[in-house]
Amino acid sequence: MGFAIPINSTIDIYQQLIEYNKVKRPYMGISGIDLDEKTAKANNLVQGIYIKSIDEFSAAEKAGLKIGDVIIKADDKDIKTMDELNEIKNSHQIGDSMNLKINRVGKEIDVTITLQEQ
């Protein structure tokens, strides 16, 4: 059995390994739970990503995110899973700002988060 990785997807990683001896990735500092429609409704929440923990001194903490917030949009795109959020986050560079729309106790709030190095 074998597999192949397109060379274009390895160039950035290869260059970072040469320059820094590690791969640098943008970092928010949250862990979350995907809320599907059924789970959200059962818990009186909206569909999105429920923030279950926030790392101390992280970009998320500095931006004012709180445990229990539900992320519903990232860069004006509706999101429902951590995979979707990570895809948007990874399209940014370290130090870039990312706009989030969160639902906190029934109110929608816009938050700007500055991504850090992981």
PyMOL commands that set and color helices and strands:
alter all, ss='L'
color gray80, all
select helices_A, chain A and resi 7-9+11-20+37-42+59-63+82-90
alter helices_A, ss='H'
color red, helices_A
select strands_A, chain A and resi 26-27+30-35+48-54+70-74+77-78+97-104+107-114+116-117
alter strands_A, ss='S'
color yellow, strands_A
deselect
rebuild
show_as cartoon
